[in-house]
């Protein structure tokens, strides 16, 4: 399962429902991953925050325990194909979400997110909490 940025943010904020979902995943032995896109977005938010140093440390700790799925040429091609398909059908979702969807499709992993409308036209499996 790939955790999207919104899940990671709520996890770092120690949101009760998010922590419960995370614990259920761990108990169920679900393998949890994230993407470079989420890492970029988390670091950007940390560096933009008023508690920059504290939040950067939190992001680093989170990413230490959640493996980041690497980009591959197959994902590059899948991204290009998916991006063009979405554009042709008038379903623009943004480059970052298209990248996340491409990684999920390549690995056949669901994405854990509350941003369902961002991903529903991509063909990925979506899970929320």
C-alpha positions as a LaTeX table, in Angstrom:
\begin{tabular}{lrrr}
\hline
Residue & $x$ (\AA) & $y$ (\AA) & $z$ (\AA) \\
\hline
Unk1 & 0.00 & 0.00 & 0.00 \\
Unk2 & 1.18 & 3.50 & $-0.84$ \\
Unk3 & 0.43 & 6.26 & 1.63 \\
Unk4 & $-0.40$ & 9.57 & 0.02 \\
Unk5 & 0.73 & 12.91 & 1.37 \\
Unk6 & $-2.54$ & 13.66 & 3.13 \\
Unk7 & $-2.26$ & 10.44 & 5.17 \\
Unk8 & 1.35 & 11.25 & 6.05 \\
Unk9 & 0.42 & 14.77 & 7.17 \\
Unk10 & $-2.36$ & 13.54 & 9.43 \\
Unk11 & $-0.05$ & 10.81 & 10.75 \\
Unk12 & 2.61 & 13.38 & 11.63 \\
Unk13 & $-0.05$ & 15.50 & 13.33 \\
Unk14 & $-0.92$ & 12.39 & 15.40 \\
Unk15 & $-4.54$ & 12.40 & 14.28 \\
Unk16 & $-6.36$ & 9.67 & 16.21 \\
Unk17 & $-8.20$ & 8.09 & 13.24 \\
Unk18 & $-5.05$ & 8.15 & 11.12 \\
Unk19 & $-3.00$ & 6.47 & 13.83 \\
Unk20 & $-5.74$ & 3.85 & 14.27 \\
Unk21 & $-5.69$ & 3.11 & 10.53 \\
Unk22 & $-1.90$ & 2.86 & 10.55 \\
Unk23 & $-1.96$ & 0.46 & 13.50 \\
Unk24 & $-4.59$ & $-1.72$ & 11.76 \\
Unk25 & $-2.39$ & $-1.89$ & 8.67 \\
Unk26 & 0.62 & $-2.89$ & 10.76 \\
Unk27 & $-1.41$ & $-5.53$ & 12.62 \\
Unk28 & $-2.63$ & $-6.90$ & 9.29 \\
Unk29 & 0.99 & $-7.06$ & 8.10 \\
Unk30 & 0.26 & $-4.75$ & 5.16 \\
Unk31 & 3.49 & $-3.53$ & 3.59 \\
Unk32 & 3.46 & 0.25 & 3.60 \\
Unk33 & 5.36 & 2.44 & 1.16 \\
Unk34 & 5.36 & 6.01 & 0.01 \\
Unk35 & 6.70 & 7.91 & $-3.00$ \\
Unk36 & 9.26 & 10.60 & $-3.68$ \\
Unk37 & 6.33 & 12.88 & $-4.43$ \\
Unk38 & 5.05 & 12.53 & $-0.87$ \\
Unk39 & 8.58 & 13.06 & 0.47 \\
Unk40 & 8.93 & 16.24 & $-1.61$ \\
Unk41 & 5.54 & 17.54 & $-0.46$ \\
Unk42 & 6.27 & 16.75 & 3.20 \\
Unk43 & 9.64 & 18.48 & 3.10 \\
Unk44 & 8.15 & 21.48 & 1.30 \\
Unk45 & 5.48 & 21.80 & 3.98 \\
Unk46 & 8.07 & 21.45 & 6.74 \\
Unk47 & 10.32 & 24.12 & 5.25 \\
Unk48 & 7.35 & 26.46 & 4.79 \\
Unk49 & 6.15 & 26.01 & 8.38 \\
Unk50 & 6.82 & 28.25 & 11.36 \\
Unk51 & 8.40 & 25.26 & 13.18 \\
Unk52 & 10.75 & 24.41 & 10.32 \\
Unk53 & 13.44 & 22.55 & 12.28 \\
Unk54 & 10.99 & 20.44 & 14.29 \\
Unk55 & 8.92 & 19.55 & 11.25 \\
Unk56 & 11.93 & 18.62 & 9.11 \\
Unk57 & 13.01 & 16.22 & 11.88 \\
Unk58 & 9.50 & 14.71 & 11.96 \\
Unk59 & 9.54 & 14.20 & 8.19 \\
Unk60 & 12.99 & 12.57 & 8.33 \\
Unk61 & 11.83 & 10.17 & 11.06 \\
Unk62 & 8.69 & 9.27 & 9.11 \\
Unk63 & 10.66 & 8.61 & 5.93 \\
Unk64 & 13.23 & 6.55 & 7.83 \\
Unk65 & 10.58 & 3.90 & 8.53 \\
Unk66 & 8.41 & 4.12 & 5.40 \\
Unk67 & 10.25 & 2.90 & 2.29 \\
Unk68 & 10.13 & 5.15 & $-0.76$ \\
Unk69 & 9.36 & 3.39 & $-4.01$ \\
Unk70 & 11.92 & 4.34 & $-6.67$ \\
Unk71 & 11.22 & 5.67 & $-10.12$ \\
Unk72 & 11.90 & 3.29 & $-13.00$ \\
Unk73 & 11.74 & 3.60 & $-16.76$ \\
Unk74 & 8.53 & 1.55 & $-16.67$ \\
Unk75 & 6.99 & 4.12 & $-14.33$ \\
Unk76 & 8.24 & 6.93 & $-16.56$ \\
Unk77 & 6.47 & 5.38 & $-19.53$ \\
Unk78 & 3.33 & 4.58 & $-17.53$ \\
Unk79 & 3.22 & 8.20 & $-16.35$ \\
Unk80 & 3.46 & 9.56 & $-19.88$ \\
Unk81 & 0.75 & 7.20 & $-21.12$ \\
Unk82 & $-1.57$ & 7.89 & $-18.18$ \\
Unk83 & $-1.02$ & 11.65 & $-18.33$ \\
Unk84 & $-1.90$ & 11.78 & $-22.04$ \\
Unk85 & $-4.94$ & 9.51 & $-21.54$ \\
Unk86 & $-6.27$ & 11.66 & $-18.70$ \\
Unk87 & $-5.69$ & 14.87 & $-20.66$ \\
Unk88 & $-7.44$ & 13.47 & $-23.74$ \\
Unk89 & $-10.45$ & 12.54 & $-21.61$ \\
Unk90 & $-10.55$ & 15.92 & $-19.87$ \\
Unk91 & $-9.53$ & 14.44 & $-16.52$ \\
Unk92 & $-6.64$ & 16.61 & $-15.43$ \\
Unk93 & $-5.48$ & 15.67 & $-11.95$ \\
Unk94 & $-2.06$ & 17.29 & $-11.77$ \\
Unk95 & 1.39 & 15.96 & $-12.43$ \\
Unk96 & 2.17 & 14.91 & $-8.85$ \\
Unk97 & $-0.99$ & 12.83 & $-8.44$ \\
Unk98 & $-0.47$ & 11.33 & $-11.90$ \\
Unk99 & 3.03 & 10.30 & $-10.82$ \\
Unk100 & 1.69 & 8.69 & $-7.64$ \\
Unk101 & $-0.99$ & 6.89 & $-9.65$ \\
Unk102 & 1.63 & 5.65 & $-12.13$ \\
Unk103 & 3.75 & 4.22 & $-9.33$ \\
Unk104 & 0.69 & 2.54 & $-7.80$ \\
Unk105 & $-0.33$ & 1.06 & $-11.14$ \\
Unk106 & 3.16 & $-0.24$ & $-11.86$ \\
Unk107 & 3.31 & $-2.03$ & $-8.49$ \\
Unk108 & $-0.40$ & $-2.90$ & $-8.38$ \\
Unk109 & $-0.63$ & $-1.25$ & $-4.95$ \\
Unk110 & $-3.62$ & 0.66 & $-3.59$ \\
Unk111 & $-3.17$ & 4.28 & $-2.51$ \\
Unk112 & $-4.27$ & 5.31 & 0.96 \\
Unk113 & $-5.75$ & 8.78 & 0.62 \\
Unk114 & $-8.72$ & 10.97 & 1.37 \\
Unk115 & $-8.23$ & 12.72 & $-1.97$ \\
Unk116 & $-10.39$ & 10.20 & $-3.79$ \\
Unk117 & $-11.44$ & 12.59 & $-6.56$ \\
Unk118 & $-7.77$ & 13.14 & $-7.43$ \\
Unk119 & $-7.30$ & 9.46 & $-8.21$ \\
Unk120 & $-10.66$ & 7.95 & $-9.18$ \\
Unk121 & $-10.15$ & 8.37 & $-12.94$ \\
Unk122 & $-6.67$ & 6.79 & $-12.95$ \\
Unk123 & $-7.63$ & 3.14 & $-12.55$ \\
Unk124 & $-5.78$ & 2.64 & $-9.27$ \\
Unk125 & $-7.18$ & 0.97 & $-6.19$ \\
Unk126 & $-8.03$ & 3.56 & $-3.55$ \\
Unk127 & $-8.43$ & 3.10 & 0.17 \\
Unk128 & $-9.44$ & 5.76 & 2.66 \\
Unk129 & $-9.86$ & 5.99 & 6.42 \\
\hline
\end{tabular}
